Amino acid sequence: GSSTLGIILPKTGSVAIDVVATSGEYVTKQEQLNLVKGRNEYAIPVYKMLSGEYYIRVYYNDEVVTTKIIVRR
């Protein structure tokens, strides 16, 4: 039911996270987190997801990092 995304930051700051299905439907939208310098963990809400492909977008400062995950049930 759950999965964890590791996020490493060069300094403490605000991060926003989207989890989006390939259909464009949001699982989470712009969830705001205040994270500390170094390694942080974000619990991906897999329990809200059906089988399929999803994109996780992490916004930090002016940068966006996107990664794809596949959920299989």
C-alpha positions in Angstrom: 0.0 0.0 0.0 2.8 2.5 0.2 6.1 3.6 -1.4 8.7 6.2 -0.4 10.4 8.8 -2.5 13.8 10.0 -1.3 14.5 13.7 -1.8 17.9 15.2 -1.1 18.1 18.9 -0.8 21.3 21.1 -0.7 19.6 23.4 1.9 16.4 23.6 3.9 13.5 24.8 1.8 10.0 24.5 0.5 9.1 21.8 -2.0 5.9 21.2 -3.9 5.0 17.7 -5.2 2.5 16.6 -7.8 1.5 13.0 -8.5 -0.2 12.7 -11.9 -1.6 9.8 -13.9 -0.8 9.6 -17.6 -4.5 10.5 -18.2 -3.7 13.9 -16.5 -5.7 13.2 -13.4 -4.0 14.4 -10.2 -3.5 12.1 -7.2 -1.9 15.0 -5.3 -1.6 18.5 -6.6 1.1 21.0 -5.4 1.4 19.4 -2.0 3.6 21.8 -0.1 6.4 20.5 2.2 9.0 22.2 4.2 12.1 19.9 4.1 15.4 20.1 5.7 18.9 20.0 4.2 20.0 16.5 3.3 17.8 13.4 2.8 14.0 13.6 3.2 11.3 11.0 2.5 7.9 11.5 0.9 5.3 8.8 1.3 3.7 8.3 -2.1 -0.1 7.8 -1.7 -0.2 4.5 -3.6 -3.4 3.5 -1.8 -5.1 6.2 -3.9 -3.8 4.8 -7.2 -5.1 2.3 -9.7 -2.7 0.1 -11.7 -0.9 2.2 -14.3 1.8 4.8 -14.9 2.2 8.0 -12.9 4.5 10.9 -12.9 5.9 12.5 -9.8 7.0 16.1 -10.2 9.1 17.8 -7.5 9.3 21.6 -7.6 12.2 23.1 -5.7 13.3 26.8 -6.3 13.1 27.2 -10.1 13.8 23.6 -10.8 11.3 20.7 -11.6 12.4 17.1 -11.5 10.0 14.5 -12.9 10.2 10.7 -12.5 7.8 8.0 -13.6 6.5 5.2 -11.4 4.4 2.1 -12.3 1.7 0.8 -10.0 0.8 -2.8 -10.3 -2.0 -4.4 -8.2 
